[in-house]
């Protein structure tokens, strides 16, 4: 095996452009100047929560292997729940405390995907055999270690969500309104539909900006109140056509630092098939996470922000959205905040 982590990179990839050992990808484009530009969008002093309740959408309506959070009280060695508990009756203290724990699927609800979430089979080391690798050539079972490898700590030792958290993600957000195009109809949005929606925002996209796609699915989820039984969320609202080559080219050339949507996966599943299209199940994930190091955000909530921006003829805002600093995790819940 070649001692270098990679000697060739996929077509269209930017591996190495931010340094041989880079783990942040396009988040490197968020400079102090970008944060200052974002802060200039604060004019009304209003803040909007862009997160769904983390037990929404409810059940397994969107993903069979992801489950809602399970909240429970912490318990001491005596088995007693530390909840509504007097601290020490015998000391005549009046303190009452509650303490809890949660089992959380990190990508169940409003979330960030880290660069360790999706990789690809690619011959990065030039030995003629494709291996499982991630952004910038980091390798499966070396840098991103599965649960069955003996003697090694499970998780993303490279490219994990903790790296993104340490970046303390803040930049200018640009809301692109796809709801105006599709309403609540399921529709794949390619380049020809996306560009007019972007033009309608009347905001020049600059390096380090974060594009936020409002499709209305977050509104649907909120209306269902955590009980989506009998509703096919996969058949609702707009999704990006992840295999549209012109749309992929725009994302690659745009200089945006991240791409976020209020839907599940940002792109449509299944990907549309056809001649000249990528032969992968998640072509936009492959482009963004694997090739460009561009994080994806999913299942955000934009309803209230979108209404305010529309009423005030605006599209840009300051976005503050660091994930949890979870060591070796590949994704994280997030409570993003838009300030206008």
Buried (B, 14 or more C-beta within 10 A) or exposed (E): EEEEBBEEBBEEBBBBBBEEEBBBBBBBBBEEEBBEBBEEBEEEEBBBEBBBBBBBBBBEBBEEEBBBBEEEBEEEEEEEBBBEBEEEEEEEEEEEEEEEEEEBBBBBBBBBBBBBBBBBEBBBBEEEEEBBBBBBBBBBEBBBBEEEEEEEEEBBBBBBBBBBBEBEBBBBBBBBBBBBBBEBEBBBBBBEBBEEBBEEBEBEBBBBBBBBBBBBBBBBBBEBEBEBEEBEBBEBBBBBBBBBBEBBEBBBEBEBBBBBBBBBBBBBEEBBEEEEBBEBEBBBBBBBBBBBBBBBBBBBBBBBBBEBBBEEEBBBBBBBBBBBBBEBBBBBBBBBBBBB
